[in-house]
Amino acid sequence: MPSVRCKFLTAIVAVVGLGLFCSQTALAQPMRCSGEKKTCLASCKSVPSPAPNSDCITVCNARQAYCVRTGCWDNGRQRYCGLMRQ
């Protein structure tokens, strides 16, 4: 026959488990394609290049359009997916 202490601990574990099961996770807000475009445009302004700045902005806009279609951002060196398309 289980002791009172064992029953008490079992009840606490069950309540905590139920609470964790029913609770929503506190996740960071998913990254958005528009946030990546802002980062891209900021890098266009910060890097002096011989090419006109409009070329860099055009590339950022093309990457933004691709991201909205697919949910993936491709910065030329790295491609990552799972972005919110809004």
Summary of the structure (lengths in Angstrom):
residues: 86
radius of gyration: 24.2
end to end distance: 58.6
largest distance: 81.8
contacts: 179
relative contact order: 0.14
helix: 59%
strand: 9%
